[in-house]
Amino acid sequence: MGKDWFQGNYRRNLLDMHISDWNDAFLSQYDLESYVDMLALAKAKIAMVCANSHVGLCYWPTETGEMHGGIKGSQR
């Protein structure tokens, strides 16, 4: 990739969630595979996904932080 890799890439996606987990329903229906399928269907060239929120919860299994309670696979 050159230094101007972003030029001409207009199909971009930003997933920027800052959702608490005080309600068990929050993010309980989030489906990563479906999200990726929709990016492909939209022919997105760039996807930026935040890995944790402003409230301090992580969106991946972690031993050092706290994973969002609504995400499938959460140990909560």
N, C-alpha and C positions, 0 to 999 in steps of 0.2 A: 504494500500500500504506500502510495506517495503521500507527500505532505498535504495535498489537496483532495484527499480521498472523499471528502464530504460533498464536494461540488458535483452537482447533478443528481445527488441522492435526495429526492424530495419526498419519498415515502418513508416517513419517520414515525416512530411511536415512543411515547414516554409514559411509563406506568409509575406513578408517584403517589403511593398510598400512605396516609398517615392516620391509621384507623386503630383506635383502642380495642381492647378485647373484653370490656366489661359486659358485653352481651354475647352469649355463645353463638349467636347467629352470624355475627360479623365475620366475614371471609370464610364461613363454613361451606359455602358452595363454590368457592374459587377453584377453578379447574385449570391447572397449568397447561395440560396437553391441549385443551380447547383454545386457550389463549395463543399458544404457539401456532395451532392450526389456522386461527383467524389472521395472525400476522402473515402467514404464508399465502392465505387466500387474498389478502390485501396487497400482496407483493411488496411488503415493507422491506426496505433495504437496511434500515437501522432501527434497533430497539434498545432503549435505555430503561433498565428496570432497577428501581431502588431496592436495596437489600435489607434495609431496616427503616423504621419510622422515627419521626420526631419524638414519639412517646417512649422510645427505647426498645421497642419490640422487634425481634428479628423475623424475617420471612423464610428462614431456612433452619434445619435442625442444628442446634448449637449447644456446646457444653459450657461456654463461658457467659452467654447471655440468656435471654428469655425469648423463646419462640412464641409468636402470636398464637393464642389459644384456639382460634377458630380454624386454623389451617390443618388440613388432613395430615395425620401423622404426628400431631402435637402430643406431647406426653402429659398434657394437663388433665 
